[in-house]
Amino acid sequence: MRLRNIPGAEEAIARSAHVVQEEDAAGTWGSRFGNENPIHIEIGMGKGRFLTELAERNPQINYVGIERYASVLLRALEKLDEMETLPGNLRLLRMHAGEICRCFGEGEVSRIYLNFSDPWPKERHAKRRLTSPQFLARYERILAPDGRMEFKTDNQELFEFSLESLRESGWKLLAVSRDLHRDAELMRENVMTEYEEKFSSLGSPICKLIAARELCSAT
């Protein structure tokens, strides 16, 4: 995906109080939020609609949005600035997902959200997919023993790849739907992303899975 560069985006991000500027933040989130509440993260947060709504709904949970592209993160910051009341339990990071273990310590994260991630369709780029075994190994390090990962996509090929990758990596599948918006149970607390609203309006079925590390006792 080719993104338009927005002049001044990096400078605005560097000035923002919403953005944690240091990538080496592992083990510091309790002091940053001023509490020891569970931490949920979204990797590839886009313009931030999904995570902002979750933060407003759940003040007892701390949320961290991760986005690598400055121009996209700037749009998220602009939306936050438009809000009358800012959620105090939301922080943002600009970083590459491959560096995630620098940002979160072992067992520090309770939930990981992956929403409409880049499918990287060429086979030689498979390891770049956020559900590849390489990324799952990183998630295993930062997830709490009872932590979970939630993944949504409209890309059927990526969804099948993700299911196989999870099985091969020894993860436990807790829920799988190939048509989320027709699944009453999974839709009860569903929060729509911008892409989800767009694709579902075009008639594309949305796939979702929830997975946990095999040592997790959740059922």
Secondary structure, DSSP 8 states (H G I E B T S, - for coil): ------TTHHHHHHH-TTB---S--TT-HHHHHTS---EEEEES-TTSHHHHHHHHH-TTSEEEEEE--HHHHHHHHHHHHT-SS--TTEEEEE--GGGHHHHS-TT-EEEEEEES-----SGGGGGGSTTSHHHHHHHHHHEEEEEEEEEEES-HHHHHHHHHHHHHTTEEEEEEES-GGG-HHHHTT----HHHHHHHHTT---EEEEEEETT----
